[in-house]
């Protein structure tokens, strides 16, 4: 039987959880949610309840949820991710533990949890501050942004099974999952299929009202239910006629940086675009010659950044994800 336990005194947070449940149980066919803002300004949208139910049941089937298992809510109930986690608990008869959506949500936890959803920033904080607590969580789902290779590697010693999600606003939640440190391949949730046009992914999810949703995600399609994600077509850097995915360049640099970093394309009069590296933090922590050697060793010649900028803090969305466009705009050339 569905049950809620609050490990917070935040009255606004409690009201948001209760409000969602009331909205779910009323006679309307839709629910209002807020987008994360990772691809633009956060906005309110309407989510169809029938499609939300279908998505929640698919996730439950994938993870084999059982009544009375425990799940942790540490995402804002105002976001799609937060609402969907509450709904999964509601539909599958789970015990929902609610904590404040903070940088390190396991601070308040000293008992086993069967399932939890985090954003990469939260996982990074837990690895830094109390990594042993990750062993309390049987399965973790990391979403909202691509999981940095560094974080995936740091999770290896722990007992928790960690999954990276793939999805978007249009799909309500994730439509594919990848178990970290086990495979590079995303696997479709039950009932979902994939195809491509060119190298861009098309999602076939009729139960979500999406017979053929074309995305800007560039993938290597393995078969109708499996793909390897390469990057976003709208992030591609075209430098001197060579097209590069910044996400793949970033993966090659994972062993170099502890702080956050990202690769973007900036206008260049000769090349059209040039590769630029942004590093969060202070330049005094780095020796320029040593950094250049590291970059030259890790990357192909055409991938090496033409410029490296240090910024005190990356621009973020309201849900704590790095905003690639706004961070790039912090430096005007």
HELIX and SHEET records of a PDB file:
HELIX    1   1 UNK A   11  UNK A   25  1                                  15    
HELIX    2   2 UNK A   49  UNK A   63  1                                  15    
HELIX    3   3 UNK A   80  UNK A   92  1                                  13    
HELIX    4   4 UNK A  105  UNK A  108  5                                   4    
HELIX    5   5 UNK A  120  UNK A  129  1                                  10    
HELIX    6   6 UNK A  131  UNK A  136  5                                   6    
HELIX    7   7 UNK A  149  UNK A  154  1                                   6    
HELIX    8   8 UNK A  169  UNK A  171  5                                   3    
HELIX    9   9 UNK A  206  UNK A  208  5                                   3    
HELIX   10  10 UNK A  233  UNK A  235  5                                   3    
HELIX   11  11 UNK A  246  UNK A  252  1                                   7    
HELIX   12  12 UNK A  283  UNK A  285  5                                   3    
HELIX   13  13 UNK A  288  UNK A  298  1                                  11    
HELIX   14  14 UNK A  301  UNK A  303  5                                   3    
HELIX   15  15 UNK A  324  UNK A  328  1                                   5    
SHEET    1   A12 UNK A   3  UNK A   6  0                                        
SHEET    2   A12 UNK A  95  UNK A  98  1                                        
SHEET    3   A12 UNK A  70  UNK A  73  1                                        
SHEET    4   A12 UNK A 113  UNK A 119  1                                        
SHEET    5   A12 UNK A 137  UNK A 143  1                                        
SHEET    6   A12 UNK A 161  UNK A 167  1                                        
SHEET    7   A12 UNK A 174  UNK A 179 -1                                        
SHEET    8   A12 UNK A 186  UNK A 188 -1                                        
SHEET    9   A12 UNK A 226  UNK A 232 -1                                        
SHEET   10   A12 UNK A 210  UNK A 223 -1                                        
SHEET   11   A12 UNK A 200  UNK A 205 -1                                        
SHEET   12   A12 UNK A 193  UNK A 197 -1                                        
SHEET    1   B 2 UNK A  30  UNK A  34  0                                        
SHEET    2   B 2 UNK A  44  UNK A  48 -1                                        
SHEET    1   C 2 UNK A 237  UNK A 239  0                                        
SHEET    2   C 2 UNK A 242  UNK A 244 -1                                        
SHEET    1   D 3 UNK A 261  UNK A 268  0                                        
SHEET    2   D 3 UNK A 272  UNK A 280 -1                                        
SHEET    3   D 3 UNK A 307  UNK A 311  1                                        
END                                                                             
